[in-house]
């Protein structure tokens, strides 16, 4: 199974701009499990998309989309899992491709970010999520999905939007950190896209936890939060960032499929495809 259900001539590694890396891992999920089934659900849904993008007026897949075999989960813990992800994404980056990671819980993002930062030292990270993910440690690990952005903020500039849930510890940390955090409520009251872009560097990695969306359109996540952003909100942000910055890689994580409800799976797959389209439309992703 490959992303988009593409014919072989559009999936050859050497000719592909994008490389999709599935990571079916959810060892650090803390409420509802199932994110390990997310990558397969996204791939299956993508095979049922129309490959003509009605917004962009083109068939994005003609730039080439190669799908790697899934990275096998490592039971020894998220630190080792991230090492495996880093190795795989480093190979993709060194091959001159744009990595597209499909999670899995959000903990797997750290390995991808480290790999991309190794190639682009001036990298910054755009984090779209319901949760701040800024705990220093959670459930006896510093590599939980609840800690992912704390670890990223230790070595890269971080801008997050859509936030509407955090612990007291995270709120205290934000007051003394350089992290730019924009709540979902603040975003909906004012157009803050310019602030987002102003705080990003030229090279950007985008990480999207699907619970950034309101659960009315994205119920299939392990930790849903009311009051989220909608489809057009997320596209507006990603479109403008893609127009302005060089997006060096991105991920979509935390899809926990619900049997018999495929709309969220389809949303996730179309989001991935639309972001690919933005990067090829602007040329900023190359």
C-alpha positions as CSV (number, residue, x, y, z in Angstrom):
1,X,0.0,0.0,0.0
2,X,1.4,3.4,-0.9
3,X,0.2,6.9,-0.3
4,X,-2.4,7.8,-2.9
5,X,-2.6,4.3,-4.3
6,X,-0.3,5.5,-7.1
7,X,1.0,3.6,-10.1
8,X,4.6,2.5,-9.9
9,X,6.0,5.2,-12.2
10,X,5.0,7.9,-9.6
11,X,6.4,6.1,-6.6
12,X,10.0,5.4,-7.6
13,X,12.3,6.7,-4.8
14,X,14.9,8.3,-7.1
15,X,12.2,10.4,-8.9
16,X,10.1,11.3,-5.9
17,X,10.1,14.7,-4.2
18,X,8.3,13.3,-1.1
19,X,9.0,10.3,1.0
20,X,6.3,9.1,3.3
21,X,7.5,7.3,6.5
22,X,4.8,5.5,8.5
23,X,5.6,5.1,12.2
24,X,2.9,2.9,13.9
25,X,3.9,3.5,17.4
26,X,1.8,4.5,20.4
27,X,3.7,3.3,23.5
28,X,3.4,6.7,25.2
29,X,-0.3,7.2,24.5
30,X,-2.0,8.1,27.8
31,X,-5.8,8.3,27.4
32,X,-7.1,6.3,24.4
33,X,-4.7,4.1,22.5
34,X,-4.9,3.2,18.8
35,X,-2.5,5.8,17.2
36,X,-0.4,2.8,16.1
37,X,-3.2,2.1,13.6
38,X,-3.1,5.7,12.3
39,X,-0.5,5.4,9.5
40,X,-2.3,2.4,7.9
41,X,-5.6,4.2,8.1
42,X,-4.2,7.3,6.4
43,X,-2.6,5.2,3.6
44,X,-5.9,3.4,3.1
45,X,-7.9,6.6,3.0
46,X,-5.4,8.2,0.6
47,X,-6.1,5.5,-2.0
48,X,-9.6,6.8,-2.2
49,X,-8.8,10.5,-2.7
50,X,-9.3,12.3,-6.0
51,X,-5.7,13.0,-6.9
52,X,-6.6,16.2,-8.7
53,X,-6.4,19.0,-6.1
54,X,-9.4,21.3,-6.5
55,X,-7.9,24.2,-4.6
56,X,-4.5,24.1,-6.4
57,X,-5.8,23.0,-9.8
58,X,-3.2,20.3,-10.3
59,X,-2.3,16.7,-9.7
60,X,0.4,16.9,-6.9
61,X,1.3,13.2,-7.1
62,X,3.1,13.8,-10.5
63,X,6.1,15.2,-8.5
64,X,6.5,11.7,-7.1
65,X,5.5,10.3,-3.7
66,X,7.5,7.3,-2.4
67,X,6.1,5.3,0.6
68,X,8.7,3.6,2.8
69,X,7.9,0.4,4.8
70,X,6.7,1.2,8.3
71,X,9.4,1.6,10.9
72,X,8.9,-1.3,13.3
73,X,8.0,-0.3,16.8
74,X,10.8,-0.6,19.4
75,X,9.5,-1.9,22.8
76,X,12.5,-0.6,24.8
77,X,11.0,2.8,24.9
78,X,10.5,6.1,23.1
79,X,14.1,7.3,23.3
80,X,15.2,4.2,21.2
81,X,12.2,4.7,19.0
82,X,13.2,8.2,18.2
83,X,16.7,7.1,17.4
84,X,15.3,4.7,14.8
85,X,13.1,7.5,13.4
86,X,16.1,9.9,13.2
87,X,18.1,7.4,11.3
88,X,15.4,6.8,8.8
89,X,14.6,10.5,8.3
90,X,18.3,11.4,8.0
91,X,18.5,9.0,5.1
92,X,15.5,10.7,3.4
93,X,17.0,14.2,3.9
94,X,20.4,13.1,2.7
95,X,18.7,11.8,-0.5
96,X,17.4,15.3,-1.2
97,X,13.8,14.4,-0.4
98,X,11.1,16.0,1.8
99,X,10.2,13.6,4.6
100,X,6.5,13.1,5.5
101,X,6.1,11.3,8.8
102,X,2.8,9.6,9.6
103,X,2.3,8.8,13.3
104,X,1.8,7.2,15.6
105,X,1.7,9.1,18.9
106,X,3.4,12.5,19.0
107,X,6.6,11.2,20.7
108,X,8.0,10.1,17.3
109,X,8.3,13.7,16.1
110,X,11.4,14.3,18.0
111,X,13.5,11.9,16.0
112,X,12.3,13.5,12.7
113,X,13.0,17.0,14.0
114,X,16.5,16.1,15.0
115,X,17.2,14.6,11.6
116,X,16.0,17.6,9.7
117,X,17.9,20.0,12.1
118,X,21.1,18.1,11.4
119,X,20.8,19.2,7.7
120,X,19.3,22.6,8.3
121,X,20.9,24.2,11.4
122,X,18.7,27.3,11.2
123,X,15.5,25.2,11.5
124,X,12.5,26.3,13.5
125,X,9.4,24.2,14.3
126,X,5.7,25.0,13.8
127,X,3.6,23.0,16.2
128,X,-0.2,22.7,15.7
129,X,-1.8,21.0,18.6
130,X,-4.5,21.1,21.3
131,X,-1.8,20.5,23.9
132,X,1.3,22.3,24.8
133,X,3.4,19.1,25.1
134,X,5.8,21.0,27.3
135,X,6.1,18.8,30.4
136,X,9.7,18.0,31.4
137,X,8.7,14.4,32.2
138,X,5.6,12.4,32.2
139,X,5.0,8.8,33.3
140,X,8.7,8.4,34.1
141,X,10.0,9.4,30.7
142,X,11.2,12.7,29.2
143,X,10.3,11.3,25.8
144,X,6.5,11.0,26.2
145,X,4.1,12.6,23.7
146,X,3.4,15.0,26.5
147,X,7.1,16.2,26.6
148,X,7.8,16.3,22.9
149,X,7.9,20.1,22.5
150,X,9.8,20.6,25.7
151,X,12.6,18.6,24.2
152,X,12.4,20.5,20.8
153,X,12.4,23.8,22.6
154,X,15.8,22.9,24.1
155,X,17.5,23.2,20.8
156,X,15.2,24.9,18.3
157,X,12.9,27.9,18.1
158,X,9.3,26.7,18.6
159,X,6.0,28.3,17.6
160,X,2.8,26.6,18.6
161,X,-0.9,27.4,17.8
162,X,-4.2,25.9,18.6
163,X,-3.3,25.2,22.2
164,X,-6.2,24.8,24.7
165,X,-4.9,22.4,27.3
166,X,-1.8,22.4,29.5
167,X,-0.7,21.6,33.0
168,X,0.3,24.2,35.7
169,X,3.9,23.1,35.1
170,X,3.7,24.0,31.5
171,X,2.1,27.3,32.1
172,X,5.0,28.3,34.4
173,X,7.5,27.1,31.9
174,X,6.0,29.2,29.1
175,X,6.4,32.4,31.2
176,X,10.2,32.0,31.3
177,X,10.8,30.3,27.9
178,X,11.1,31.7,24.4
179,X,8.3,29.4,23.1
180,X,5.6,31.4,21.2
181,X,2.3,29.8,22.2
182,X,-1.0,30.9,20.7
183,X,-4.2,29.5,22.1
184,X,-7.0,28.3,19.9
185,X,-9.3,30.9,21.4
186,X,-6.8,33.7,20.6
187,X,-6.3,32.5,17.1
188,X,-10.0,32.5,16.4
189,X,-10.5,36.0,17.7
190,X,-7.7,37.6,15.6
191,X,-5.7,36.7,12.5
192,X,-2.4,35.7,14.1
193,X,-0.8,34.1,11.1
194,X,1.6,37.1,10.7
195,X,2.8,36.6,14.3
196,X,3.3,32.9,13.6
197,X,5.4,33.6,10.5
198,X,7.3,36.5,12.2
199,X,8.6,34.1,14.8
200,X,9.7,31.3,12.5
201,X,13.0,31.1,10.7
202,X,13.4,30.6,7.0
203,X,13.6,26.8,7.3
204,X,10.6,25.2,9.1
205,X,9.5,21.7,10.1
206,X,5.7,21.5,10.7
207,X,4.3,19.0,13.2
208,X,0.5,18.5,13.3
209,X,-1.2,16.7,16.1
210,X,-4.7,16.0,14.7
211,X,-6.3,17.0,18.0
212,X,-5.6,20.6,17.0
213,X,-8.9,20.2,15.0
214,X,-12.1,20.5,16.8
215,X,-13.4,17.0,17.8
216,X,-16.6,17.7,15.8
217,X,-14.6,17.0,12.7
218,X,-11.7,15.0,14.2
219,X,-13.0,12.7,16.9
220,X,-10.4,10.0,16.2
221,X,-7.6,11.1,18.5
222,X,-6.4,9.7,21.8
223,X,-6.8,13.0,23.7
224,X,-9.6,15.1,22.1
225,X,-10.2,18.7,23.3
226,X,-13.2,20.9,22.7
227,X,-12.9,24.3,21.1
228,X,-10.4,23.4,18.3
229,X,-9.6,24.8,14.9
230,X,-11.4,23.9,11.7
231,X,-10.2,22.7,8.3
232,X,-9.9,26.1,6.8
233,X,-8.0,27.5,9.8
234,X,-5.3,24.9,9.6
235,X,-5.0,25.3,5.8
236,X,-4.7,29.1,6.1
237,X,-1.8,28.7,8.5
238,X,0.0,26.0,6.5
239,X,-0.6,27.8,3.2
240,X,1.0,31.1,4.4
241,X,3.9,29.4,6.1
242,X,4.6,27.4,2.9
243,X,4.4,30.6,0.9
244,X,6.9,32.4,3.2
245,X,9.3,29.7,4.5
246,X,11.2,26.7,3.3
247,X,9.3,23.7,4.7
248,X,11.9,21.0,5.0
249,X,9.6,18.3,6.4
250,X,6.4,17.7,8.2
251,X,4.4,15.1,10.1
252,X,0.7,14.3,10.9
253,X,0.3,12.3,14.1
254,X,-2.1,11.0,16.7
255,X,-4.8,9.6,14.4
256,X,-6.5,6.8,16.4
257,X,-9.0,5.4,14.0
258,X,-12.5,4.6,15.1
259,X,-13.9,1.5,13.3
260,X,-16.7,2.4,10.9
261,X,-16.0,6.2,11.0
262,X,-13.7,7.0,8.1
263,X,-14.2,10.7,7.7
264,X,-11.3,11.6,10.1
265,X,-9.0,9.2,8.3
266,X,-9.9,10.9,5.0
267,X,-9.3,14.3,6.6
268,X,-5.9,13.3,7.7
269,X,-4.9,11.9,4.3
270,X,-6.2,14.9,2.4
271,X,-4.4,17.2,4.8
272,X,-1.1,15.4,4.0
273,X,-1.8,15.7,0.3
274,X,-2.8,19.3,0.5
275,X,0.4,20.2,2.3
276,X,2.4,18.4,-0.4
277,X,0.5,20.5,-2.9
278,X,1.4,23.8,-1.1
279,X,5.1,22.9,-1.1
280,X,5.1,22.1,-4.9
281,X,2.9,25.1,-5.7
282,X,5.3,27.6,-4.1
283,X,8.6,25.9,-4.7
284,X,9.5,26.8,-1.1
285,X,9.7,23.2,-0.1
286,X,12.6,22.3,-2.4
